[in-house]
Amino acid sequence: MYTAKRGEQSAALREAFGRVFAAVDGLVRHGQQAGKLQPGDPERARVLLFATMQGIAALVTSGAVDAEQIDQLIADAVALFTDSSH
């Protein structure tokens, strides 16, 4: 989804990407303030969470993982990401 070279992205794609990153950033900041996510650099956490979700989507889209697994994979990834015991 985001593998196109930056110079080849349309303005609409850049705008959509910005909205997605802003939404994920808001979720990360809220999670940190609520104590559900580890404190630290929210940008780093945002990139890690976004990359994890994009990776799951890429695996499903490529057929490497069955689409029926996506809900559980996302739930497991979120559970791992929000585990503050590490």
HTML snippet that shows the backbone in 3Dmol.js (N, CA, C, O; Angstrom):
<script src="https://3Dmol.org/build/3Dmol-min.js"></script>
<div id="view" style="width:600px;height:400px;position:relative"></div>
<script>
const pdb = `
ATOM      1  N   MET A   1       0.815  -1.184   0.000  1.00  0.00           N
ATOM      2  CA  MET A   1       0.000   0.000   0.000  1.00  0.00           C
ATOM      3  C   MET A   1       0.865   1.257   0.000  1.00  0.00           C
ATOM      4  O   MET A   1       0.535   2.235  -0.670  1.00  0.00           O
ATOM      5  N   TYR A   2       1.948   1.238   0.732  1.00  0.00           N
ATOM      6  CA  TYR A   2       2.811   2.416   0.811  1.00  0.00           C
ATOM      7  C   TYR A   2       4.172   2.154   0.183  1.00  0.00           C
ATOM      8  O   TYR A   2       5.147   2.829   0.514  1.00  0.00           O
ATOM      9  N   THR A   3       4.249   1.183  -0.720  1.00  0.00           N
ATOM     10  CA  THR A   3       5.538   0.822  -1.269  1.00  0.00           C
ATOM     11  C   THR A   3       5.940   1.681  -2.464  1.00  0.00           C
ATOM     12  O   THR A   3       7.074   1.577  -2.931  1.00  0.00           O
ATOM     13  N   ALA A   4       5.057   2.516  -2.965  1.00  0.00           N
ATOM     14  CA  ALA A   4       5.414   3.386  -4.076  1.00  0.00           C
ATOM     15  C   ALA A   4       6.492   4.363  -3.617  1.00  0.00           C
ATOM     16  O   ALA A   4       6.547   4.755  -2.452  1.00  0.00           O
ATOM     17  N   LYS A   5       7.336   4.740  -4.554  1.00  0.00           N
ATOM     18  CA  LYS A   5       8.351   5.730  -4.222  1.00  0.00           C
ATOM     19  C   LYS A   5       7.668   7.042  -3.876  1.00  0.00           C
ATOM     20  O   LYS A   5       6.646   7.391  -4.467  1.00  0.00           O
ATOM     21  N   ARG A   6       8.226   7.763  -2.924  1.00  0.00           N
ATOM     22  CA  ARG A   6       7.591   9.005  -2.454  1.00  0.00           C
ATOM     23  C   ARG A   6       7.283   9.966  -3.598  1.00  0.00           C
ATOM     24  O   ARG A   6       6.229  10.601  -3.594  1.00  0.00           O
ATOM     25  N   GLY A   7       8.168  10.085  -4.563  1.00  0.00           N
ATOM     26  CA  GLY A   7       7.937  11.004  -5.667  1.00  0.00           C
ATOM     27  C   GLY A   7       6.772  10.593  -6.546  1.00  0.00           C
ATOM     28  O   GLY A   7       6.247  11.423  -7.288  1.00  0.00           O
ATOM     29  N   GLU A   8       6.353   9.347  -6.487  1.00  0.00           N
ATOM     30  CA  GLU A   8       5.280   8.847  -7.335  1.00  0.00           C
ATOM     31  C   GLU A   8       3.918   8.888  -6.651  1.00  0.00           C
ATOM     32  O   GLU A   8       2.910   8.581  -7.287  1.00  0.00           O
ATOM     33  N   GLN A   9       3.860   9.255  -5.383  1.00  0.00           N
ATOM     34  CA  GLN A   9       2.592   9.277  -4.665  1.00  0.00           C
ATOM     35  C   GLN A   9       1.775  10.496  -5.069  1.00  0.00           C
ATOM     36  O   GLN A   9       2.304  11.596  -5.229  1.00  0.00           O
ATOM     37  N   SER A  10       0.493  10.279  -5.228  1.00  0.00           N
ATOM     38  CA  SER A  10      -0.393  11.395  -5.544  1.00  0.00           C
ATOM     39  C   SER A  10      -0.623  12.229  -4.286  1.00  0.00           C
ATOM     40  O   SER A  10      -0.356  11.783  -3.170  1.00  0.00           O
ATOM     41  N   ALA A  11      -1.114  13.422  -4.484  1.00  0.00           N
ATOM     42  CA  ALA A  11      -1.429  14.287  -3.347  1.00  0.00           C
ATOM     43  C   ALA A  11      -2.501  13.640  -2.474  1.00  0.00           C
ATOM     44  O   ALA A  11      -2.458  13.753  -1.249  1.00  0.00           O
ATOM     45  N   ALA A  12      -3.454  12.969  -3.095  1.00  0.00           N
ATOM     46  CA  ALA A  12      -4.523  12.312  -2.330  1.00  0.00           C
ATOM     47  C   ALA A  12      -3.957  11.200  -1.457  1.00  0.00           C
ATOM     48  O   ALA A  12      -4.386  11.036  -0.315  1.00  0.00           O
ATOM     49  N   LEU A  13      -2.996  10.432  -1.978  1.00  0.00           N
ATOM     50  CA  LEU A  13      -2.391   9.357  -1.192  1.00  0.00           C
ATOM     51  C   LEU A  13      -1.589   9.938  -0.034  1.00  0.00           C
ATOM     52  O   LEU A  13      -1.662   9.426   1.083  1.00  0.00           O
ATOM     53  N   ARG A  14      -0.829  10.995  -0.285  1.00  0.00           N
ATOM     54  CA  ARG A  14      -0.067  11.631   0.796  1.00  0.00           C
ATOM     55  C   ARG A  14      -1.005  12.160   1.878  1.00  0.00           C
ATOM     56  O   ARG A  14      -0.723  12.033   3.069  1.00  0.00           O
ATOM     57  N   GLU A  15      -2.119  12.752   1.457  1.00  0.00           N
ATOM     58  CA  GLU A  15      -3.088  13.279   2.417  1.00  0.00           C
ATOM     59  C   GLU A  15      -3.726  12.143   3.229  1.00  0.00           C
ATOM     60  O   GLU A  15      -3.886  12.263   4.443  1.00  0.00           O
ATOM     61  N   ALA A  16      -4.082  11.064   2.571  1.00  0.00           N
ATOM     62  CA  ALA A  16      -4.678   9.910   3.270  1.00  0.00           C
ATOM     63  C   ALA A  16      -3.681   9.306   4.244  1.00  0.00           C
ATOM     64  O   ALA A  16      -4.036   8.962   5.372  1.00  0.00           O
ATOM     65  N   PHE A  17      -2.437   9.179   3.811  1.00  0.00           N
ATOM     66  CA  PHE A  17      -1.394   8.643   4.682  1.00  0.00           C
ATOM     67  C   PHE A  17      -1.229   9.520   5.917  1.00  0.00           C
ATOM     68  O   PHE A  17      -1.076   9.014   7.029  1.00  0.00           O
ATOM     69  N   GLY A  18      -1.259  10.833   5.719  1.00  0.00           N
ATOM     70  CA  GLY A  18      -1.153  11.765   6.844  1.00  0.00           C
ATOM     71  C   GLY A  18      -2.302  11.606   7.820  1.00  0.00           C
ATOM     72  O   GLY A  18      -2.102  11.667   9.033  1.00  0.00           O
ATOM     73  N   ARG A  19      -3.517  11.400   7.297  1.00  0.00           N
ATOM     74  CA  ARG A  19      -4.679  11.207   8.175  1.00  0.00           C
ATOM     75  C   ARG A  19      -4.556   9.916   8.974  1.00  0.00           C
ATOM     76  O   ARG A  19      -4.883   9.886  10.160  1.00  0.00           O
ATOM     77  N   VAL A  20      -4.086   8.846   8.330  1.00  0.00           N
ATOM     78  CA  VAL A  20      -3.914   7.570   9.035  1.00  0.00           C
ATOM     79  C   VAL A  20      -2.874   7.719  10.138  1.00  0.00           C
ATOM     80  O   VAL A  20      -3.100   7.298  11.273  1.00  0.00           O
ATOM     81  N   PHE A  21      -1.731   8.318   9.803  1.00  0.00           N
ATOM     82  CA  PHE A  21      -0.690   8.494  10.812  1.00  0.00           C
ATOM     83  C   PHE A  21      -1.186   9.370  11.957  1.00  0.00           C
ATOM     84  O   PHE A  21      -0.864   9.103  13.114  1.00  0.00           O
ATOM     85  N   ALA A  22      -1.961  10.408  11.660  1.00  0.00           N
ATOM     86  CA  ALA A  22      -2.493  11.276  12.714  1.00  0.00           C
ATOM     87  C   ALA A  22      -3.445  10.497  13.619  1.00  0.00           C
ATOM     88  O   ALA A  22      -3.425  10.673  14.837  1.00  0.00           O
ATOM     89  N   ALA A  23      -4.275   9.641  13.032  1.00  0.00           N
ATOM     90  CA  ALA A  23      -5.205   8.841  13.836  1.00  0.00           C
ATOM     91  C   ALA A  23      -4.446   7.875  14.735  1.00  0.00           C
ATOM     92  O   ALA A  23      -4.768   7.740  15.915  1.00  0.00           O
ATOM     93  N   VAL A  24      -3.436   7.204  14.182  1.00  0.00           N
ATOM     94  CA  VAL A  24      -2.642   6.272  14.982  1.00  0.00           C
ATOM     95  C   VAL A  24      -1.886   7.034  16.059  1.00  0.00           C
ATOM     96  O   VAL A  24      -1.759   6.553  17.185  1.00  0.00           O
ATOM     97  N   ASP A  25      -1.386   8.214  15.727  1.00  0.00           N
ATOM     98  CA  ASP A  25      -0.688   9.036  16.713  1.00  0.00           C
ATOM     99  C   ASP A  25      -1.615   9.379  17.878  1.00  0.00           C
ATOM    100  O   ASP A  25      -1.205   9.317  19.037  1.00  0.00           O
ATOM    101  N   GLY A  26      -2.858   9.740  17.577  1.00  0.00           N
ATOM    102  CA  GLY A  26      -3.816  10.044  18.632  1.00  0.00           C
ATOM    103  C   GLY A  26      -4.089   8.842  19.521  1.00  0.00           C
ATOM    104  O   GLY A  26      -4.194   8.975  20.740  1.00  0.00           O
ATOM    105  N   LEU A  27      -4.204   7.667  18.908  1.00  0.00           N
ATOM    106  CA  LEU A  27      -4.423   6.448  19.685  1.00  0.00           C
ATOM    107  C   LEU A  27      -3.232   6.143  20.592  1.00  0.00           C
ATOM    108  O   LEU A  27      -3.407   5.768  21.752  1.00  0.00           O
ATOM    109  N   VAL A  28      -2.028   6.306  20.059  1.00  0.00           N
ATOM    110  CA  VAL A  28      -0.825   6.037  20.848  1.00  0.00           C
ATOM    111  C   VAL A  28      -0.731   7.016  22.016  1.00  0.00           C
ATOM    112  O   VAL A  28      -0.489   6.604  23.150  1.00  0.00           O
ATOM    113  N   ARG A  29      -0.917   8.280  21.753  1.00  0.00           N
ATOM    114  CA  ARG A  29      -0.839   9.281  22.825  1.00  0.00           C
ATOM    115  C   ARG A  29      -1.893   9.022  23.894  1.00  0.00           C
ATOM    116  O   ARG A  29      -1.610   9.121  25.088  1.00  0.00           O
ATOM    117  N   HIS A  30      -3.101   8.692  23.468  1.00  0.00           N
ATOM    118  CA  HIS A  30      -4.169   8.375  24.431  1.00  0.00           C
ATOM    119  C   HIS A  30      -3.799   7.138  25.246  1.00  0.00           C
ATOM    120  O   HIS A  30      -3.980   7.111  26.463  1.00  0.00           O
ATOM    121  N   GLY A  31      -3.277   6.106  24.561  1.00  0.00           N
ATOM    122  CA  GLY A  31      -2.864   4.885  25.253  1.00  0.00           C
ATOM    123  C   GLY A  31      -1.758   5.136  26.258  1.00  0.00           C
ATOM    124  O   GLY A  31      -1.756   4.545  27.338  1.00  0.00           O
ATOM    125  N   GLN A  32      -0.817   6.004  25.917  1.00  0.00           N
ATOM    126  CA  GLN A  32       0.256   6.332  26.853  1.00  0.00           C
ATOM    127  C   GLN A  32      -0.290   7.107  28.044  1.00  0.00           C
ATOM    128  O   GLN A  32       0.073   6.821  29.185  1.00  0.00           O
ATOM    129  N   GLN A  33      -1.151   8.075  27.798  1.00  0.00           N
ATOM    130  CA  GLN A  33      -1.716   8.862  28.892  1.00  0.00           C
ATOM    131  C   GLN A  33      -2.574   8.009  29.816  1.00  0.00           C
ATOM    132  O   GLN A  33      -2.627   8.256  31.021  1.00  0.00           O
ATOM    133  N   ALA A  34      -3.246   7.004  29.257  1.00  0.00           N
ATOM    134  CA  ALA A  34      -4.105   6.132  30.053  1.00  0.00           C
ATOM    135  C   ALA A  34      -3.318   5.015  30.743  1.00  0.00           C
ATOM    136  O   ALA A  34      -3.882   4.236  31.511  1.00  0.00           O
ATOM    137  N   GLY A  35      -2.015   4.941  30.466  1.00  0.00           N
ATOM    138  CA  GLY A  35      -1.188   3.908  31.068  1.00  0.00           C
ATOM    139  C   GLY A  35      -1.313   2.545  30.403  1.00  0.00           C
ATOM    140  O   GLY A  35      -0.837   1.548  30.946  1.00  0.00           O
ATOM    141  N   LYS A  36      -1.945   2.488  29.238  1.00  0.00           N
ATOM    142  CA  LYS A  36      -2.098   1.229  28.508  1.00  0.00           C
ATOM    143  C   LYS A  36      -0.888   0.927  27.638  1.00  0.00           C
ATOM    144  O   LYS A  36      -0.627  -0.232  27.316  1.00  0.00           O
ATOM    145  N   LEU A  37      -0.160   1.949  27.264  1.00  0.00           N
ATOM    146  CA  LEU A  37       1.064   1.806  26.471  1.00  0.00           C
ATOM    147  C   LEU A  37       2.236   2.324  27.282  1.00  0.00           C
ATOM    148  O   LEU A  37       2.092   3.217  28.117  1.00  0.00           O
ATOM    149  N   GLN A  38       3.383   1.755  27.024  1.00  0.00           N
ATOM    150  CA  GLN A  38       4.578   2.200  27.727  1.00  0.00           C
ATOM    151  C   GLN A  38       4.868   3.656  27.385  1.00  0.00           C
ATOM    152  O   GLN A  38       4.672   4.087  26.249  1.00  0.00           O
ATOM    153  N   PRO A  39       5.339   4.415  28.385  1.00  0.00           N
ATOM    154  CA  PRO A  39       5.701   5.805  28.094  1.00  0.00           C
ATOM    155  C   PRO A  39       6.925   5.832  27.184  1.00  0.00           C
ATOM    156  O   PRO A  39       7.662   4.851  27.082  1.00  0.00           O
ATOM    157  N   GLY A  40       7.121   6.932  26.550  1.00  0.00           N
ATOM    158  CA  GLY A  40       8.275   7.091  25.674  1.00  0.00           C
ATOM    159  C   GLY A  40       7.901   7.921  24.473  1.00  0.00           C
ATOM    160  O   GLY A  40       6.888   8.620  24.469  1.00  0.00           O
ATOM    161  N   ASP A  41       8.717   7.838  23.474  1.00  0.00           N
ATOM    162  CA  ASP A  41       8.535   8.611  22.255  1.00  0.00           C
ATOM    163  C   ASP A  41       7.280   8.144  21.518  1.00  0.00           C
ATOM    164  O   ASP A  41       7.260   7.027  21.003  1.00  0.00           O
ATOM    165  N   PRO A  42       6.229   8.976  21.455  1.00  0.00           N
ATOM    166  CA  PRO A  42       5.005   8.539  20.793  1.00  0.00           C
ATOM    167  C   PRO A  42       5.198   8.312  19.296  1.00  0.00           C
ATOM    168  O   PRO A  42       4.499   7.489  18.705  1.00  0.00           O
ATOM    169  N   GLU A  43       6.135   9.028  18.675  1.00  0.00           N
ATOM    170  CA  GLU A  43       6.369   8.832  17.243  1.00  0.00           C
ATOM    171  C   GLU A  43       6.924   7.436  16.985  1.00  0.00           C
ATOM    172  O   GLU A  43       6.509   6.762  16.042  1.00  0.00           O
ATOM    173  N   ARG A  44       7.849   7.011  17.811  1.00  0.00           N
ATOM    174  CA  ARG A  44       8.416   5.669  17.642  1.00  0.00           C
ATOM    175  C   ARG A  44       7.340   4.601  17.839  1.00  0.00           C
ATOM    176  O   ARG A  44       7.258   3.649  17.063  1.00  0.00           O
ATOM    177  N   ALA A  45       6.519   4.759  18.874  1.00  0.00           N
ATOM    178  CA  ALA A  45       5.437   3.809  19.122  1.00  0.00           C
ATOM    179  C   ALA A  45       4.452   3.808  17.961  1.00  0.00           C
ATOM    180  O   ALA A  45       3.969   2.751  17.554  1.00  0.00           O
ATOM    181  N   ARG A  46       4.155   4.979  17.432  1.00  0.00           N
ATOM    182  CA  ARG A  46       3.232   5.088  16.296  1.00  0.00           C
ATOM    183  C   ARG A  46       3.770   4.336  15.087  1.00  0.00           C
ATOM    184  O   ARG A  46       3.034   3.588  14.444  1.00  0.00           O
ATOM    185  N   VAL A  47       5.031   4.524  14.777  1.00  0.00           N
ATOM    186  CA  VAL A  47       5.627   3.848  13.626  1.00  0.00           C
ATOM    187  C   VAL A  47       5.631   2.334  13.832  1.00  0.00           C
ATOM    188  O   VAL A  47       5.329   1.578  12.908  1.00  0.00           O
ATOM    189  N   LEU A  48       5.972   1.893  15.036  1.00  0.00           N
ATOM    190  CA  LEU A  48       5.984   0.451  15.316  1.00  0.00           C
ATOM    191  C   LEU A  48       4.593  -0.169  15.199  1.00  0.00           C
ATOM    192  O   LEU A  48       4.439  -1.241  14.614  1.00  0.00           O
ATOM    193  N   LEU A  49       3.586   0.494  15.748  1.00  0.00           N
ATOM    194  CA  LEU A  49       2.228  -0.023  15.661  1.00  0.00           C
ATOM    195  C   LEU A  49       1.742  -0.029  14.223  1.00  0.00           C
ATOM    196  O   LEU A  49       1.162  -1.012  13.761  1.00  0.00           O
ATOM    197  N   PHE A  50       1.977   1.062  13.520  1.00  0.00           N
ATOM    198  CA  PHE A  50       1.545   1.164  12.130  1.00  0.00           C
ATOM    199  C   PHE A  50       2.244   0.114  11.269  1.00  0.00           C
ATOM    200  O   PHE A  50       1.606  -0.518  10.427  1.00  0.00           O
ATOM    201  N   ALA A  51       3.540  -0.076  11.470  1.00  0.00           N
ATOM    202  CA  ALA A  51       4.287  -1.067  10.699  1.00  0.00           C
ATOM    203  C   ALA A  51       3.790  -2.483  10.979  1.00  0.00           C
ATOM    204  O   ALA A  51       3.739  -3.318  10.076  1.00  0.00           O
ATOM    205  N   THR A  52       3.426  -2.748  12.223  1.00  0.00           N
ATOM    206  CA  THR A  52       2.895  -4.057  12.581  1.00  0.00           C
ATOM    207  C   THR A  52       1.581  -4.322  11.852  1.00  0.00           C
ATOM    208  O   THR A  52       1.392  -5.398  11.285  1.00  0.00           O
ATOM    209  N   MET A  53       0.682  -3.357  11.865  1.00  0.00           N
ATOM    210  CA  MET A  53      -0.610  -3.527  11.190  1.00  0.00           C
ATOM    211  C   MET A  53      -0.427  -3.635   9.680  1.00  0.00           C
ATOM    212  O   MET A  53      -1.099  -4.434   9.028  1.00  0.00           O
ATOM    213  N   GLN A  54       0.478  -2.834   9.122  1.00  0.00           N
ATOM    214  CA  GLN A  54       0.733  -2.898   7.690  1.00  0.00           C
ATOM    215  C   GLN A  54       1.337  -4.251   7.318  1.00  0.00           C
ATOM    216  O   GLN A  54       1.017  -4.812   6.270  1.00  0.00           O
ATOM    217  N   GLY A  55       2.211  -4.770   8.179  1.00  0.00           N
ATOM    218  CA  GLY A  55       2.807  -6.077   7.926  1.00  0.00           C
ATOM    219  C   GLY A  55       1.771  -7.179   7.919  1.00  0.00           C
ATOM    220  O   GLY A  55       1.819  -8.069   7.070  1.00  0.00           O
ATOM    221  N   ILE A  56       0.837  -7.134   8.851  1.00  0.00           N
ATOM    222  CA  ILE A  56      -0.238  -8.127   8.882  1.00  0.00           C
ATOM    223  C   ILE A  56      -1.062  -8.024   7.598  1.00  0.00           C
ATOM    224  O   ILE A  56      -1.384  -9.039   6.980  1.00  0.00           O
ATOM    225  N   ALA A  57      -1.398  -6.809   7.205  1.00  0.00           N
ATOM    226  CA  ALA A  57      -2.173  -6.614   5.974  1.00  0.00           C
ATOM    227  C   ALA A  57      -1.426  -7.139   4.756  1.00  0.00           C
ATOM    228  O   ALA A  57      -2.028  -7.751   3.874  1.00  0.00           O
ATOM    229  N   ALA A  58      -0.123  -6.905   4.702  1.00  0.00           N
ATOM    230  CA  ALA A  58       0.679  -7.379   3.568  1.00  0.00           C
ATOM    231  C   ALA A  58       0.720  -8.905   3.518  1.00  0.00           C
ATOM    232  O   ALA A  58       0.644  -9.497   2.442  1.00  0.00           O
ATOM    233  N   LEU A  59       0.839  -9.535   4.678  1.00  0.00           N
ATOM    234  CA  LEU A  59       0.856 -10.999   4.721  1.00  0.00           C
ATOM    235  C   LEU A  59      -0.464 -11.586   4.242  1.00  0.00           C
ATOM    236  O   LEU A  59      -0.482 -12.578   3.513  1.00  0.00           O
ATOM    237  N   VAL A  60      -1.561 -10.975   4.652  1.00  0.00           N
ATOM    238  CA  VAL A  60      -2.869 -11.463   4.228  1.00  0.00           C
ATOM    239  C   VAL A  60      -3.075 -11.196   2.740  1.00  0.00           C
ATOM    240  O   VAL A  60      -3.533 -12.072   2.006  1.00  0.00           O
ATOM    241  N   THR A  61      -2.734  -9.984   2.297  1.00  0.00           N
ATOM    242  CA  THR A  61      -2.909  -9.621   0.892  1.00  0.00           C
ATOM    243  C   THR A  61      -2.090 -10.506  -0.039  1.00  0.00           C
ATOM    244  O   THR A  61      -2.542 -10.847  -1.132  1.00  0.00           O
ATOM    245  N   SER A  62      -0.892 -10.878   0.390  1.00  0.00           N
ATOM    246  CA  SER A  62      -0.026 -11.707  -0.451  1.00  0.00           C
ATOM    247  C   SER A  62      -0.426 -13.173  -0.427  1.00  0.00           C
ATOM    248  O   SER A  62       0.076 -13.965  -1.224  1.00  0.00           O
ATOM    249  N   GLY A  63      -1.318 -13.541   0.472  1.00  0.00           N
ATOM    250  CA  GLY A  63      -1.731 -14.935   0.572  1.00  0.00           C
ATOM    251  C   GLY A  63      -0.852 -15.766   1.486  1.00  0.00           C
ATOM    252  O   GLY A  63      -1.062 -16.972   1.618  1.00  0.00           O
ATOM    253  N   ALA A  64       0.132 -15.138   2.121  1.00  0.00           N
ATOM    254  CA  ALA A  64       1.015 -15.873   3.032  1.00  0.00           C
ATOM    255  C   ALA A  64       0.283 -16.298   4.297  1.00  0.00           C
ATOM    256  O   ALA A  64       0.677 -17.258   4.959  1.00  0.00           O
ATOM    257  N   VAL A  65      -0.783 -15.580   4.631  1.00  0.00           N
ATOM    258  CA  VAL A  65      -1.607 -15.872   5.802  1.00  0.00           C
ATOM    259  C   VAL A  65      -3.055 -15.858   5.338  1.00  0.00           C
ATOM    260  O   VAL A  65      -3.450 -14.995   4.554  1.00  0.00           O
ATOM    261  N   ASP A  66      -3.848 -16.808   5.817  1.00  0.00           N
ATOM    262  CA  ASP A  66      -5.257 -16.857   5.453  1.00  0.00           C
ATOM    263  C   ASP A  66      -6.003 -15.641   5.981  1.00  0.00           C
ATOM    264  O   ASP A  66      -5.778 -15.216   7.114  1.00  0.00           O
ATOM    265  N   ALA A  67      -6.885 -15.083   5.170  1.00  0.00           N
ATOM    266  CA  ALA A  67      -7.652 -13.907   5.554  1.00  0.00           C
ATOM    267  C   ALA A  67      -8.481 -14.157   6.807  1.00  0.00           C
ATOM    268  O   ALA A  67      -8.766 -13.225   7.559  1.00  0.00           O
ATOM    269  N   GLU A  68      -8.873 -15.413   7.036  1.00  0.00           N
ATOM    270  CA  GLU A  68      -9.670 -15.733   8.213  1.00  0.00           C
ATOM    271  C   GLU A  68      -8.899 -15.487   9.509  1.00  0.00           C
ATOM    272  O   GLU A  68      -9.503 -15.402  10.578  1.00  0.00           O
ATOM    273  N   GLN A  69      -7.587 -15.372   9.428  1.00  0.00           N
ATOM    274  CA  GLN A  69      -6.749 -15.176  10.613  1.00  0.00           C
ATOM    275  C   GLN A  69      -6.551 -13.707  10.984  1.00  0.00           C
ATOM    276  O   GLN A  69      -6.013 -13.411  12.051  1.00  0.00           O
ATOM    277  N   ILE A  70      -6.972 -12.798  10.135  1.00  0.00           N
ATOM    278  CA  ILE A  70      -6.613 -11.395  10.328  1.00  0.00           C
ATOM    279  C   ILE A  70      -7.124 -10.826  11.651  1.00  0.00           C
ATOM    280  O   ILE A  70      -6.386 -10.120  12.340  1.00  0.00           O
ATOM    281  N   ASP A  71      -8.369 -11.118  12.016  1.00  0.00           N
ATOM    282  CA  ASP A  71      -8.904 -10.564  13.263  1.00  0.00           C
ATOM    283  C   ASP A  71      -8.091 -11.019  14.474  1.00  0.00           C
ATOM    284  O   ASP A  71      -7.780 -10.219  15.357  1.00  0.00           O
ATOM    285  N   GLN A  72      -7.752 -12.298  14.509  1.00  0.00           N
ATOM    286  CA  GLN A  72      -6.985 -12.811  15.642  1.00  0.00           C
ATOM    287  C   GLN A  72      -5.553 -12.276  15.626  1.00  0.00           C
ATOM    288  O   GLN A  72      -4.993 -11.979  16.682  1.00  0.00           O
ATOM    289  N   LEU A  73      -4.959 -12.151  14.443  1.00  0.00           N
ATOM    290  CA  LEU A  73      -3.605 -11.605  14.354  1.00  0.00           C
ATOM    291  C   LEU A  73      -3.570 -10.163  14.856  1.00  0.00           C
ATOM    292  O   LEU A  73      -2.660  -9.780  15.591  1.00  0.00           O
ATOM    293  N   ILE A  74      -4.546  -9.377  14.463  1.00  0.00           N
ATOM    294  CA  ILE A  74      -4.592  -7.988  14.921  1.00  0.00           C
ATOM    295  C   ILE A  74      -4.802  -7.940  16.431  1.00  0.00           C
ATOM    296  O   ILE A  74      -4.142  -7.165  17.124  1.00  0.00           O
ATOM    297  N   ALA A  75      -5.705  -8.753  16.939  1.00  0.00           N
ATOM    298  CA  ALA A  75      -5.945  -8.782  18.386  1.00  0.00           C
ATOM    299  C   ALA A  75      -4.680  -9.189  19.139  1.00  0.00           C
ATOM    300  O   ALA A  75      -4.353  -8.602  20.169  1.00  0.00           O
ATOM    301  N   ASP A  76      -3.972 -10.193  18.625  1.00  0.00           N
ATOM    302  CA  ASP A  76      -2.738 -10.636  19.276  1.00  0.00           C
ATOM    303  C   ASP A  76      -1.665  -9.546  19.224  1.00  0.00           C
ATOM    304  O   ASP A  76      -0.958  -9.321  20.206  1.00  0.00           O
ATOM    305  N   ALA A  77      -1.545  -8.877  18.086  1.00  0.00           N
ATOM    306  CA  ALA A  77      -0.542  -7.814  17.945  1.00  0.00           C
ATOM    307  C   ALA A  77      -0.841  -6.666  18.905  1.00  0.00           C
ATOM    308  O   ALA A  77       0.065  -6.142  19.552  1.00  0.00           O
ATOM    309  N   VAL A  78      -2.096  -6.280  18.996  1.00  0.00           N
ATOM    310  CA  VAL A  78      -2.472  -5.201  19.913  1.00  0.00           C
ATOM    311  C   VAL A  78      -2.193  -5.624  21.350  1.00  0.00           C
ATOM    312  O   VAL A  78      -1.686  -4.835  22.146  1.00  0.00           O
ATOM    313  N   ALA A  79      -2.524  -6.876  21.681  1.00  0.00           N
ATOM    314  CA  ALA A  79      -2.261  -7.369  23.047  1.00  0.00           C
ATOM    315  C   ALA A  79      -0.769  -7.323  23.355  1.00  0.00           C
ATOM    316  O   ALA A  79      -0.377  -6.916  24.448  1.00  0.00           O
ATOM    317  N   LEU A  80       0.055  -7.730  22.419  1.00  0.00           N
ATOM    318  CA  LEU A  80       1.509  -7.682  22.635  1.00  0.00           C
ATOM    319  C   LEU A  80       1.991  -6.246  22.763  1.00  0.00           C
ATOM    320  O   LEU A  80       2.825  -5.931  23.612  1.00  0.00           O
ATOM    321  N   PHE A  81       1.464  -5.392  21.919  1.00  0.00           N
ATOM    322  CA  PHE A  81       1.895  -3.993  21.885  1.00  0.00           C
ATOM    323  C   PHE A  81       1.510  -3.270  23.172  1.00  0.00           C
ATOM    324  O   PHE A  81       2.244  -2.400  23.640  1.00  0.00           O
ATOM    325  N   THR A  82       0.376  -3.624  23.737  1.00  0.00           N
ATOM    326  CA  THR A  82      -0.103  -2.913  24.919  1.00  0.00           C
ATOM    327  C   THR A  82       0.335  -3.573  26.224  1.00  0.00           C
ATOM    328  O   THR A  82      -0.013  -3.088  27.300  1.00  0.00           O
ATOM    329  N   ASP A  83       1.080  -4.654  26.152  1.00  0.00           N
ATOM    330  CA  ASP A  83       1.576  -5.320  27.362  1.00  0.00           C
ATOM    331  C   ASP A  83       2.698  -4.472  27.945  1.00  0.00           C
ATOM    332  O   ASP A  83       3.796  -4.420  27.391  1.00  0.00           O
ATOM    333  N   SER A  84       2.425  -3.819  29.047  1.00  0.00           N
ATOM    334  CA  SER A  84       3.420  -2.918  29.642  1.00  0.00           C
ATOM    335  C   SER A  84       4.360  -3.622  30.618  1.00  0.00           C
ATOM    336  O   SER A  84       5.125  -2.965  31.325  1.00  0.00           O
ATOM    337  N   SER A  85       4.309  -4.956  30.662  1.00  0.00           N
ATOM    338  CA  SER A  85       5.182  -5.666  31.597  1.00  0.00           C
ATOM    339  C   SER A  85       6.596  -5.831  31.065  1.00  0.00           C
ATOM    340  O   SER A  85       7.475  -6.287  31.796  1.00  0.00           O
ATOM    341  N   HIS A  86       6.837  -5.472  29.811  1.00  0.00           N
ATOM    342  CA  HIS A  86       8.175  -5.618  29.216  1.00  0.00           C
ATOM    343  C   HIS A  86       8.960  -4.336  29.305  1.00  0.00           C
ATOM    344  O   HIS A  86      10.104  -4.280  28.854  1.00  0.00           O
TER     345      HIS A  86
END
`;
const viewer = $3Dmol.createViewer("view");
viewer.addModel(pdb, "pdb");
viewer.setStyle({}, {cartoon: {color: "spectrum"}});
viewer.zoomTo();
viewer.render();
</script>
